[in-house]
Amino acid sequence: MVFTGSVIVDSTNSSGFCAPTSECLVAIYTGHRSTPEPVRQTQNLAYSLDNGRSWIRYAENPVIDLGMSDFRDPSVFWDTKQGRWLMAVSLPKQHKIRFYGSSNLKQWTELSDFGPAGDVDGDWECPDLLAVPSANGTAAMWALKIGVNPGAPQGGSGEQYFLGDFDGSRFTVSSEPGSHGWTNYGKDDYCAISFNALPRNQKPVLLGWMDNWQYAAQLPTSPWRGQMSLPRRLSFIRDEAGLALQQEPVVSPLRGQASEIPTLGRTTAQNSRPSAPFELDLKFDPAQEQRFGVRLYTDETHWTELGFDRNRREFYMDRTKSSAVIIANFPARTVAPITEARPFDLTLIVDRSSIEAYCQNATILMTNLIFPASPSSKLTLFSASGKAVPLKGSIWKLRTIWN
């Protein structure tokens, strides 16, 4: 079987796979073999001479074989400073990420290991090493993203990140507060992979698998099962609360005309009845209010609640009453830690069967599937005191990506 990997543009034909004076695509992926020998996972190559329409496996695969049953998910990019290809690949049971270097994608030299660190309750998978700029563009750090399954704090599959430095061979974590966190605090964003060959002045972009191994095989969809998250651009911020990875959704090209939500309280929002897909951007001014947020009803008995709880110091999404179908391990209330040092803002991307929430200056991302009773929503605001919480907001109807 072909497991997770990455694809690069070999613009100089370093691999020798491309036609003369041409570039081509090279895939670096995990091969998984279970018969007739014991399970073996190795790193392999394939190349395409027709822009990815068809692929040819390298005749001398594998290019890395440690004789292990768990060794997977290579992430490869061109390291401009070192002038070589760089691979990050996981040793899942050892909770380590191993780095390799190569000049031609065929012969790889071991550089270093990172880990164990952070969360080690499940297998480590799907690593990605990314150079991320600061939000204001004045500096750069490195982010190492690692999938954890099972054992994520929200249950099942999840992904943690570390912010620090990479010297071309070794990754070290920053000692600053906030250098370790989670890319997503929801149940449904796993094994996100970055785009290679983006323009140099563009922030790195991640795209995730919107699902969880706890119930991936049980989703009541047909003829397909599973979907992807929105892509999001990455940067980091450094403020009085410490470091944090910032993730901004790539969604503005789909926006229709905006409708402003006046700076009022609950009445206006209760009269708002958007239909998915839509984007909602809210900025709360809670004063002394300790718990507040929004509910999205799809009928009188099904809703999803999203809110800030300052007493518990958490942002949460409660989907226990969101779905019109019953799926084992699916009902959940997912939470993320918040800080008073960052704003109480909330961006929601609501699609037909999912909600992605970004808050606190996009340092918190929470993605959850829902299976609503209808595509229509009734938006209401709530607060623990029952009083209106002042806010500013906008809502956009989103166009479909399908022709």
Helices and strands as residue ranges (DSSP letters): E 2-10, E 24-33, E 40-48, E 56-57, E 72-79, E 84-91, G 92-94, E 96-102, E 109-114, E 123-133, E 140-149, E 158-166, E 171-173, E 180-182, E 190-194, E 205-209, G 216-218, E 232-239, E 242-249, G 252-254, E 255-261, H 266-270, E 278-284, E 291-299, E 302-309, E 314-318, E 333-337, E 345-351, E 354-359, E 364-369, E 378-383, E 391-398
